[in-house]
Amino acid sequence: MSKTENPILSSSKIGRRSFLKMAALGSASFGAGNLLAKEDAIREASAEEVKNPFPGSKTVKTICSICSAGCGIKAEVHNGVWVRQEPAHDHPISEGSHCCKGTDQIDLTKSKQRIKYPMKKENGQWKRLTWEQALNEISSKMLKIREENGPDTLMMLGSAKFNNQQSYYFRKFAAFWGTNNIDHVARI
């Protein structure tokens, strides 16, 4: 045994990785036990809290917009804010099911990281643009690329969120642009 070896670990057949896993599990168990030991840490919800956790909220039947399937959602809205959701069990398409993206849609819409307007990075700083500025800048750059390299330089990817009419307009835009280079993001 070398001087740097730990006699406890070297005599038993426990590797470093196993030891770290067991230590993490033990720490988590100890922390959970301490949390549960506090009297007010966990309590039974009252009948009113179960019935209506957001007093004054209303349930709105809507559809998920993550893709074009249109699964049913029962969204709970409190003071104009979407606070929680449940799948709509009586919906003819989804019949009460949700994919993982649809289940997490509420977090996408409420995220503090969600960008709500056009942004451009200039000199290392993000700058807010108007929609008109953003569209003008993007379209002028696209036209320059087409002029210099031809229309087939651009590859257009459709979205799973497109409905039938949006898909039609997307395809028409590609045709007017002068390319057949279109595909769907689901294939990537």
MDAnalysis code that builds the backbone (N, CA, C; Angstrom):
import MDAnalysis as mda
import numpy as np

u = mda.Universe.empty(564, n_residues=188, atom_resindex=np.repeat(np.arange(188), 3), trajectory=True)
u.add_TopologyAttr("name", ["N", "CA", "C"] * 188)
u.add_TopologyAttr("resid", np.arange(1, 189))
u.add_TopologyAttr("resname", ["MET", "SER", "LYS", "THR", "GLU", "ASN", "PRO", "ILE", "LEU", "SER", "SER", "SER", "LYS", "ILE", "GLY", "ARG", "ARG", "SER", "PHE", "LEU", "LYS", "MET", "ALA", "ALA", "LEU", "GLY", "SER", "ALA", "SER", "PHE", "GLY", "ALA", "GLY", "ASN", "LEU", "LEU", "ALA", "LYS", "GLU", "ASP", "ALA", "ILE", "ARG", "GLU", "ALA", "SER", "ALA", "GLU", "GLU", "VAL", "LYS", "ASN", "PRO", "PHE", "PRO", "GLY", "SER", "LYS", "THR", "VAL", "LYS", "THR", "ILE", "CYS", "SER", "ILE", "CYS", "SER", "ALA", "GLY", "CYS", "GLY", "ILE", "LYS", "ALA", "GLU", "VAL", "HIS", "ASN", "GLY", "VAL", "TRP", "VAL", "ARG", "GLN", "GLU", "PRO", "ALA", "HIS", "ASP", "HIS", "PRO", "ILE", "SER", "GLU", "GLY", "SER", "HIS", "CYS", "CYS", "LYS", "GLY", "THR", "ASP", "GLN", "ILE", "ASP", "LEU", "THR", "LYS", "SER", "LYS", "GLN", "ARG", "ILE", "LYS", "TYR", "PRO", "MET", "LYS", "LYS", "GLU", "ASN", "GLY", "GLN", "TRP", "LYS", "ARG", "LEU", "THR", "TRP", "GLU", "GLN", "ALA", "LEU", "ASN", "GLU", "ILE", "SER", "SER", "LYS", "MET", "LEU", "LYS", "ILE", "ARG", "GLU", "GLU", "ASN", "GLY", "PRO", "ASP", "THR", "LEU", "MET", "MET", "LEU", "GLY", "SER", "ALA", "LYS", "PHE", "ASN", "ASN", "GLN", "GLN", "SER", "TYR", "TYR", "PHE", "ARG", "LYS", "PHE", "ALA", "ALA", "PHE", "TRP", "GLY", "THR", "ASN", "ASN", "ILE", "ASP", "HIS", "VAL", "ALA", "ARG", "ILE"])
u.atoms.positions = np.array([
    [0.857, -1.173, 0.000],
    [0.000, 0.000, 0.000],
    [0.900, 1.233, 0.000],
    [0.608, 2.192, -0.879],
    [1.409, 3.415, -0.937],
    [0.989, 4.365, 0.180],
    [1.811, 5.367, 0.398],
    [1.524, 6.332, 1.467],
    [0.286, 7.174, 1.172],
    [-0.069, 7.349, -0.093],
    [-1.215, 8.202, -0.446],
    [-2.533, 7.448, -0.446],
    [-2.501, 6.123, -0.398],
    [-3.753, 5.356, -0.405],
    [-4.478, 5.479, 0.914],
    [-5.794, 5.538, 0.831],
    [-6.631, 5.565, 2.012],
    [-6.825, 4.123, 2.471],
    [-6.415, 3.772, 3.701],
    [-6.509, 2.366, 4.131],
    [-7.944, 1.859, 4.183],
    [-8.893, 2.723, 4.441],
    [-10.289, 2.271, 4.517],
    [-10.788, 1.898, 3.135],
    [-10.514, 2.765, 2.159],
    [-10.991, 2.493, 0.808],
    [-10.224, 1.362, 0.144],
    [-8.929, 1.258, 0.395],
    [-8.140, 0.225, -0.274],
    [-8.428, -1.166, 0.280],
    [-8.771, -1.293, 1.560],
    [-9.046, -2.614, 2.122],
    [-10.417, -3.128, 1.688],
    [-11.369, -2.246, 1.534],
    [-12.668, -2.692, 1.024],
    [-12.655, -2.528, -0.492],
    [-13.599, -3.122, -1.142],
    [-13.627, -3.108, -2.602],
    [-14.521, -1.976, -3.123],
    [-14.583, -0.840, -2.433],
    [-15.407, 0.292, -2.858],
    [-14.552, 1.237, -3.675],
    [-14.995, 1.530, -4.867],
    [-14.281, 2.474, -5.724],
    [-14.673, 3.904, -5.378],
    [-13.925, 4.840, -5.932],
    [-14.167, 6.258, -5.658],
    [-15.561, 6.681, -6.116],
    [-15.952, 6.253, -7.309],
    [-17.252, 6.633, -7.847],
    [-18.390, 6.075, -6.992],
    [-18.283, 4.833, -6.571],
    [-19.311, 4.229, -5.711],
    [-19.399, 4.954, -4.377],
    [-18.228, 5.290, -3.828],
    [-18.209, 6.015, -2.566],
    [-18.927, 7.367, -2.699],
    [-18.661, 8.092, -3.793],
    [-19.304, 9.395, -3.996],
    [-20.814, 9.251, -4.177],
    [-21.230, 8.212, -4.876],
    [-22.668, 7.967, -5.047],
    [-23.339, 7.698, -3.704],
    [-22.719, 6.858, -2.894],
    [-23.300, 6.543, -1.573],
    [-23.302, 7.771, -0.673],
    [-22.260, 8.583, -0.738],
    [-22.198, 9.802, 0.075],
    [-23.299, 10.769, -0.337],
    [-23.538, 10.909, -1.633],
    [-24.598, 11.798, -2.118],
    [-25.968, 11.296, -1.689],
    [-26.183, 9.988, -1.794],
    [-27.449, 9.402, -1.375],
    [-27.675, 9.582, 0.123],
    [-26.642, 9.386, 0.908],
    [-26.748, 9.579, 2.353],
    [-27.051, 11.024, 2.709],
    [-26.408, 11.967, 2.035],
    [-26.654, 13.393, 2.296],
    [-28.081, 13.768, 1.942],
    [-28.557, 13.267, 0.800],
    [-29.927, 13.572, 0.387],
    [-30.931, 12.990, 1.379],
    [-30.700, 11.770, 1.842],
    [-31.602, 11.143, 2.817],
    [-31.613, 11.924, 4.122],
    [-30.435, 12.360, 4.559],
    [-30.342, 13.138, 5.794],
    [-31.103, 14.453, 5.651],
    [-30.943, 15.130, 4.497],
    [-31.638, 16.405, 4.263],
    [-33.139, 16.222, 4.211],
    [-33.608, 15.185, 3.536],
    [-35.049, 14.941, 3.452],
    [-35.613, 14.596, 4.824],
    [-34.871, 13.830, 5.591],
    [-35.322, 13.494, 6.947],
    [-35.454, 14.728, 7.818],
    [-34.517, 15.646, 7.720],
    [-34.607, 16.892, 8.485],
    [-35.793, 17.731, 8.050],
    [-36.079, 17.764, 6.762],
    [-37.215, 18.537, 6.261],
    [-38.524, 17.960, 6.783],
    [-38.642, 16.644, 6.759],
    [-39.876, 16.004, 7.210],
    [-40.049, 16.094, 8.726],
    [-38.959, 16.255, 9.446],
    [-39.040, 16.325, 10.905],
    [-39.676, 17.633, 11.376],
    [-39.620, 18.668, 10.565],
    [-40.231, 19.942, 10.941],
    [-41.745, 19.786, 10.892],
    [-42.404, 20.285, 11.912],
    [-43.856, 20.093, 12.018],
    [-44.628, 20.793, 10.906],
    [-44.200, 21.993, 10.526],
    [-44.958, 22.750, 9.541],
    [-44.442, 22.587, 8.111],
    [-43.475, 21.690, 7.881],
    [-42.904, 21.517, 6.551],
    [-43.919, 20.906, 5.591],
    [-44.656, 19.937, 6.041],
    [-45.665, 19.282, 5.215],
    [-46.948, 19.189, 6.021],
    [-48.028, 19.583, 5.360],
    [-49.333, 19.479, 5.999],
    [-50.353, 19.073, 4.951],
    [-51.461, 18.574, 5.392],
    [-52.547, 18.219, 4.491],
    [-53.185, 19.487, 3.934],
    [-53.503, 19.483, 2.644],
    [-54.199, 20.624, 2.048],
    [-55.644, 20.616, 2.529],
    [-56.173, 21.796, 2.759],
    [-57.575, 21.896, 3.178],
    [-58.467, 21.572, 1.985],
    [-59.718, 21.265, 2.253],
    [-60.662, 20.937, 1.182],
    [-60.800, 22.112, 0.214],
    [-60.787, 23.330, 0.733],
    [-60.902, 24.523, -0.111],
    [-59.661, 24.696, -0.993],
    [-58.474, 24.402, -0.447],
    [-57.250, 24.509, -1.231],
    [-57.213, 23.483, -2.352],
    [-57.720, 22.305, -2.088],
    [-57.771, 21.274, -3.120],
    [-58.762, 21.687, -4.202],
    [-59.901, 22.213, -3.774],
    [-60.957, 22.607, -4.703],
    [-60.520, 23.799, -5.546],
    [-59.923, 24.812, -4.916],
    [-59.546, 26.027, -5.630],
    [-58.290, 26.637, -5.011],
    [-57.104, 26.215, -5.463],
    [-55.875, 26.738, -4.864],
    [-55.619, 28.211, -5.182],
    [-56.237, 28.738, -6.223],
    [-56.117, 30.151, -6.569],
    [-57.511, 30.775, -6.502],
    [-57.900, 31.293, -5.333],
    [-59.258, 31.862, -5.201],
    [-59.506, 32.939, -6.252],
    [-60.652, 32.844, -6.906],
    [-61.011, 33.815, -7.937],
    [-60.510, 33.464, -9.323],
    [-59.806, 32.327, -9.454],
    [-59.308, 31.944, -10.780],
    [-60.430, 31.320, -11.587],
    [-60.215, 31.223, -12.892],
    [-61.208, 30.573, -13.746],
    [-60.503, 29.572, -14.659],
    [-61.234, 28.541, -15.040],
    [-60.701, 27.518, -15.927],
    [-61.125, 27.845, -17.350],
    [-60.148, 27.852, -18.248],
    [-60.406, 28.173, -19.648],
    [-59.996, 26.978, -20.493],
    [-60.901, 26.482, -21.302],
    [-60.565, 25.390, -22.222],
    [-59.878, 25.992, -23.439],
    [-58.722, 25.440, -23.771],
    [-57.957, 25.933, -24.912],
    [-57.195, 24.769, -25.524],
    [-56.338, 25.076, -26.481],
    [-55.519, 24.029, -27.097],
    [-54.054, 24.372, -26.948],
    [-53.234, 23.359, -26.929],
    [-51.790, 23.505, -26.865],
    [-51.305, 23.993, -28.234],
    [-50.389, 24.934, -28.233],
    [-49.902, 25.471, -29.509],
    [-48.453, 25.077, -29.798],
    [-47.918, 24.103, -29.064],
    [-46.548, 23.671, -29.302],
    [-46.417, 23.029, -30.687],
    [-47.383, 22.231, -31.096],
    [-47.360, 21.659, -32.441],
    [-48.745, 21.819, -33.066],
    [-48.922, 21.261, -34.235],
    [-50.187, 21.451, -34.938],
    [-51.249, 20.422, -34.558],
    [-50.965, 19.508, -33.637],
    [-51.953, 18.492, -33.252],
    [-53.150, 19.122, -32.543],
    [-52.923, 20.146, -31.741],
    [-54.018, 20.839, -31.065],
    [-54.595, 20.067, -29.899],
    [-53.775, 19.520, -29.041],
    [-54.255, 18.788, -27.868],
    [-54.989, 19.729, -26.914],
    [-55.945, 19.180, -26.200],
    [-56.780, 19.989, -25.312],
    [-56.135, 20.281, -23.971],
    [-56.318, 21.511, -23.499],
    [-55.789, 21.952, -22.211],
    [-56.914, 22.636, -21.439],
    [-56.956, 22.382, -20.143],
    [-57.776, 23.173, -19.244],
    [-56.806, 24.080, -18.494],
    [-56.759, 25.346, -18.906],
    [-55.824, 26.297, -18.320],
    [-56.518, 27.049, -17.193],
    [-55.852, 27.151, -16.059],
    [-56.378, 27.926, -14.937],
    [-55.742, 29.307, -14.984],
    [-56.592, 30.330, -15.035],
    [-56.134, 31.707, -15.170],
    [-56.529, 32.482, -13.920],
    [-55.556, 33.166, -13.320],
    [-55.787, 33.953, -12.101],
    [-55.279, 35.371, -12.341],
    [-56.170, 36.327, -12.279],
    [-55.830, 37.741, -12.533],
    [-55.107, 37.918, -13.871],
    [-55.596, 37.226, -14.903],
    [-55.013, 37.343, -16.231],
    [-53.722, 36.584, -16.436],
    [-53.291, 35.801, -15.443],
    [-52.038, 35.050, -15.537],
    [-52.343, 33.557, -15.546],
    [-51.746, 32.848, -16.471],
    [-51.882, 31.402, -16.577],
    [-51.096, 30.784, -15.430],
    [-51.781, 30.179, -14.459],
    [-51.115, 29.686, -13.253],
    [-50.902, 28.173, -13.237],
    [-51.741, 27.419, -13.889],
    [-51.532, 25.972, -13.977],
    [-52.416, 25.401, -15.066],
    [-52.180, 24.132, -15.400],
    [-52.956, 23.497, -16.466],
    [-53.155, 22.018, -16.190],
    [-54.173, 21.492, -16.791],
    [-54.468, 20.060, -16.769],
    [-54.853, 19.658, -18.183],
    [-54.615, 18.416, -18.568],
    [-55.081, 17.981, -19.886],
    [-56.605, 17.897, -19.896],
    [-57.193, 18.216, -21.025],
    [-58.651, 18.134, -21.177],
    [-59.012, 16.702, -21.554],
    [-59.618, 15.987, -20.620],
    [-59.929, 14.571, -20.836],
    [-61.040, 14.357, -21.854],
    [-61.852, 15.381, -22.088],
    [-62.954, 15.245, -23.042],
    [-62.592, 15.777, -24.434],
    [-61.329, 16.076, -24.665],
    [-60.910, 16.617, -25.954],
    [-60.864, 15.501, -27.005],
    [-61.442, 15.725, -28.203],
    [-61.533, 14.640, -29.191],
    [-60.198, 14.209, -29.791],
    [-59.191, 15.061, -29.778],
    [-57.907, 14.696, -30.383],
    [-56.989, 14.030, -29.368],
    [-56.734, 14.707, -28.263],
    [-55.751, 14.192, -27.299],
    [-56.354, 13.237, -26.278],
    [-57.645, 13.289, -26.076],
    [-58.354, 12.408, -25.143],
    [-57.688, 12.365, -23.770],
    [-57.229, 13.543, -23.301],
    [-56.670, 13.636, -21.957],
    [-55.183, 13.393, -21.851],
    [-54.516, 13.182, -22.975],
    [-53.071, 12.965, -22.899],
    [-52.333, 14.236, -23.299],
    [-51.063, 14.262, -22.972],
    [-50.173, 15.381, -23.307],
    [-48.791, 14.819, -23.573],
    [-48.088, 15.415, -24.515],
    [-46.683, 15.046, -24.678],
    [-45.867, 15.863, -23.677],
    [-44.579, 15.563, -23.566],
    [-43.747, 16.279, -22.594],
    [-43.628, 17.753, -22.939],
    [-43.659, 18.103, -24.221],
    [-43.574, 19.524, -24.600],
    [-44.848, 20.250, -24.198],
    [-45.992, 19.640, -24.411],
    [-47.263, 20.265, -24.040],
    [-47.420, 20.403, -22.539],
    [-46.931, 19.412, -21.809],
    [-46.999, 19.466, -20.352],
    [-46.177, 20.630, -19.821],
    [-45.074, 20.923, -20.478],
    [-44.160, 21.976, -20.019],
    [-44.452, 23.337, -20.648],
    [-45.513, 23.441, -21.446],
    [-45.793, 24.689, -22.149],
    [-45.985, 25.870, -21.201],
    [-46.604, 25.656, -20.073],
    [-46.827, 26.744, -19.124],
    [-45.493, 27.326, -18.663],
    [-44.483, 26.472, -18.477],
    [-43.173, 26.969, -18.071],
    [-42.508, 27.774, -19.185],
    [-42.763, 27.402, -20.438],
    [-42.203, 28.153, -21.556],
    [-42.789, 29.555, -21.629],
    [-44.082, 29.663, -21.393],
    [-44.724, 30.973, -21.512],
    [-44.435, 31.874, -20.319],
    [-44.166, 31.284, -19.160],
    [-43.915, 32.082, -17.958],
    [-42.429, 32.301, -17.668],
    [-41.556, 31.756, -18.513],
    [-40.120, 31.818, -18.254],
    [-39.610, 33.261, -18.254],
    [-38.752, 33.571, -17.313],
    [-38.123, 34.892, -17.273],
    [-37.109, 35.049, -18.406],
    [-36.691, 33.938, -19.006],
    [-35.728, 33.984, -20.101],
    [-36.403, 34.138, -21.462],
    [-37.719, 34.134, -21.503],
    [-38.445, 34.232, -22.763],
    [-38.222, 35.605, -23.386],
    [-37.867, 35.622, -24.640],
    [-37.673, 36.883, -25.361],
    [-39.015, 37.307, -25.932],
    [-39.420, 38.532, -25.649],
    [-40.740, 39.010, -26.050],
    [-40.698, 40.045, -27.163],
    [-39.507, 40.431, -27.594],
    [-39.360, 41.422, -28.666],
    [-38.010, 41.200, -29.332],
    [-37.829, 41.756, -30.543],
    [-36.565, 41.532, -31.258],
    [-35.376, 42.139, -30.515],
    [-34.276, 41.392, -30.524],
    [-33.041, 41.835, -29.880],
    [-31.889, 41.681, -30.864],
    [-30.897, 42.566, -30.717],
    [-29.701, 42.502, -31.550],
    [-28.497, 42.795, -30.664],
    [-27.444, 42.028, -30.848],
    [-26.241, 42.234, -30.059],
    [-25.321, 43.193, -30.802],
    [-25.025, 44.310, -30.176],
    [-24.119, 45.305, -30.737],
    [-23.060, 45.651, -29.703],
    [-21.803, 45.543, -30.095],
    [-20.684, 45.843, -29.195],
    [-20.775, 45.065, -27.878],
    [-21.213, 43.812, -27.970],
    [-21.273, 42.965, -26.785],
    [-22.485, 43.185, -25.893],
    [-23.394, 44.083, -26.283],
    [-24.585, 44.378, -25.476],
    [-25.844, 44.100, -26.298],
    [-26.867, 43.536, -25.630],
    [-28.136, 43.289, -26.301],
    [-28.937, 44.579, -26.362],
    [-29.447, 44.866, -27.555],
    [-30.199, 46.085, -27.790],
    [-31.584, 45.712, -28.317],
    [-32.604, 46.364, -27.805],
    [-33.966, 46.086, -28.248],
    [-34.234, 46.818, -29.557],
    [-34.858, 46.106, -30.506],
    [-35.235, 46.678, -31.794],
    [-36.754, 46.712, -31.906],
    [-37.251, 47.562, -32.769],
    [-38.675, 47.509, -33.090],
    [-38.872, 46.363, -34.078],
    [-40.104, 45.909, -34.229],
    [-40.376, 44.835, -35.180],
    [-40.044, 45.289, -36.591],
    [-40.334, 46.557, -36.915],
    [-40.051, 47.079, -38.245],
    [-38.544, 47.080, -38.528],
    [-37.753, 47.511, -37.543],
    [-36.293, 47.500, -37.707],
    [-35.787, 46.076, -37.950],
    [-36.270, 45.139, -37.155],
    [-35.818, 43.754, -37.275],
    [-36.183, 43.176, -38.635],
    [-37.417, 43.363, -39.072],
    [-37.847, 42.830, -40.367],
    [-37.066, 43.462, -41.511],
    [-36.852, 44.777, -41.450],
    [-36.101, 45.450, -42.511],
    [-34.659, 44.953, -42.581],
    [-34.028, 44.796, -41.425],
    [-32.639, 44.347, -41.404],
    [-32.503, 42.914, -41.901],
    [-33.388, 42.037, -41.425],
    [-33.337, 40.627, -41.842],
    [-33.630, 40.496, -43.331],
    [-34.662, 41.183, -43.815],
    [-35.020, 41.059, -45.235],
    [-33.924, 41.615, -46.143],
    [-33.288, 42.720, -45.759],
    [-32.204, 43.261, -46.601],
    [-31.025, 42.291, -46.638],
    [-30.715, 41.642, -45.526],
    [-29.619, 40.663, -45.517],
    [-29.981, 39.434, -46.347],
    [-31.234, 38.996, -46.264],
    [-31.651, 37.844, -47.062],
    [-31.577, 38.160, -48.558],
    [-32.046, 39.355, -48.959],
    [-31.998, 39.741, -50.364],
    [-30.549, 39.840, -50.861],
    [-29.648, 40.322, -50.020],
    [-28.235, 40.415, -50.387],
    [-27.649, 39.017, -50.610],
    [-27.994, 38.078, -49.723],
    [-27.509, 36.695, -49.866],
    [-28.025, 36.088, -51.167],
    [-29.306, 36.308, -51.479],
    [-29.871, 35.748, -52.708],
    [-29.221, 36.374, -53.940],
    [-28.979, 37.680, -53.883],
    [-28.365, 38.383, -55.012],
    [-26.938, 37.886, -55.267],
    [-26.184, 37.653, -54.186],
    [-24.785, 37.248, -54.328],
    [-24.610, 35.763, -54.633],
    [-25.503, 34.915, -54.099],
    [-25.283, 33.466, -54.178],
    [-26.421, 32.670, -54.805],
    [-27.509, 33.309, -55.152],
    [-28.633, 32.616, -55.759],
    [-29.656, 32.139, -54.733],
    [-30.869, 31.820, -55.191],
    [-31.953, 31.466, -54.272],
    [-31.777, 30.127, -53.558],
    [-31.013, 29.194, -54.168],
    [-30.837, 27.880, -53.541],
    [-29.840, 27.892, -52.394],
    [-29.276, 29.050, -52.095],
    [-28.373, 29.178, -50.951],
    [-29.146, 29.032, -49.644],
    [-30.415, 29.356, -49.676],
    [-31.252, 29.359, -48.474],
    [-31.974, 28.021, -48.317],
    [-31.990, 27.497, -47.099],
    [-32.757, 26.301, -46.761],
    [-33.853, 26.732, -45.807],
    [-35.081, 26.429, -46.122],
    [-36.213, 26.845, -45.294],
    [-36.761, 25.652, -44.533],
    [-36.899, 25.813, -43.215],
    [-37.403, 24.738, -42.365],
    [-38.766, 25.115, -41.811],
    [-39.758, 24.285, -42.089],
    [-41.095, 24.506, -41.558],
    [-41.169, 24.149, -40.085],
    [-42.281, 24.451, -39.482],
    [-42.451, 24.255, -38.046],
    [-43.557, 23.250, -37.755],
    [-43.402, 22.550, -36.646],
    [-44.452, 21.640, -36.195],
    [-45.677, 22.418, -35.728],
    [-45.517, 23.714, -35.523],
    [-46.632, 24.541, -35.083],
    [-47.487, 25.033, -36.251],
    [-47.027, 24.842, -37.484],
    [-47.782, 25.322, -38.649],
    [-49.100, 24.571, -38.778],
    [-50.154, 25.313, -39.029],
    [-51.396, 24.656, -39.427],
    [-51.381, 24.519, -40.954],
    [-52.436, 24.053, -41.532],
    [-52.475, 23.801, -42.971],
    [-52.269, 25.077, -43.780],
    [-52.925, 26.159, -43.385],
    [-52.814, 27.414, -44.113],
    [-51.400, 28.002, -44.002],
    [-50.807, 27.919, -42.812],
    [-49.448, 28.430, -42.635],
    [-48.460, 27.630, -43.472],
    [-48.660, 26.325, -43.552],
    [-47.794, 25.490, -44.386],
    [-47.907, 25.892, -45.850],
    [-49.108, 26.214, -46.286],
    [-49.331, 26.665, -47.665],
    [-48.552, 27.952, -47.928],
    [-48.666, 28.920, -47.031],
    [-47.966, 30.202, -47.215],
    [-46.450, 30.033, -47.130],
    [-46.015, 29.145, -46.269],
    [-44.583, 28.862, -46.144],
    [-44.049, 28.318, -47.471],
    [-44.761, 27.357, -48.050],
    [-44.344, 26.773, -49.325],
    [-44.388, 27.809, -50.440],
    [-45.421, 28.660, -50.434],
    [-45.527, 29.719, -51.445],
    [-44.361, 30.699, -51.329],
    [-43.986, 31.050, -50.091],
    [-42.858, 31.958, -49.894],
    [-41.588, 31.364, -50.490],
    [-41.358, 30.072, -50.258],
    [-40.172, 29.412, -50.808],
    [-40.206, 29.439, -52.339],
    [-41.388, 29.224, -52.927],
    [-41.508, 29.239, -54.389],
    [-41.238, 30.639, -54.940],
    [-41.797, 31.662, -54.305],
    [-41.542, 33.028, -54.751],
    [-40.081, 33.419, -54.543],
    [-39.457, 32.860, -53.517],
    [-38.037, 33.108, -53.269],
    [-37.198, 32.500, -54.384],
    [-37.706, 31.392, -54.934],
    [-37.029, 30.745, -56.047],
    [-36.330, 29.448, -55.692],
    [-36.745, 28.799, -54.609],
    [-36.078, 27.568, -54.203],
    [-37.074, 26.462, -53.873],
    [-36.583, 25.244, -53.984],
    [-37.329, 24.084, -53.510],
    [-36.681, 23.523, -52.250],
    [-35.732, 24.225, -51.691],
    [-35.016, 23.771, -50.497],
    [-35.877, 23.997, -49.257],
    [-36.850, 23.146, -49.062],
    [-37.689, 23.221, -47.866],
    [-37.720, 21.859, -47.191],
    [-37.911, 21.882, -45.908],
    [-38.018, 20.650, -45.134],
    [-38.777, 20.977, -43.849],
    [-38.889, 20.007, -42.997],
    [-39.606, 20.165, -41.746],
    [-38.640, 19.918, -40.600],
    [-38.760, 20.678, -39.514],
    [-37.824, 20.562, -38.412],
    [-37.872, 19.198, -37.719],
    [-38.953, 18.466, -37.882],
    [-39.067, 17.162, -37.223],
    [-38.050, 16.158, -37.764],
    [-37.564, 16.398, -38.970],
    [-36.590, 15.480, -39.593],
    [-35.168, 15.755, -39.119],
    [-34.948, 16.824, -38.400],
    [-33.586, 17.193, -37.993],
    [-33.312, 16.754, -36.584],
])
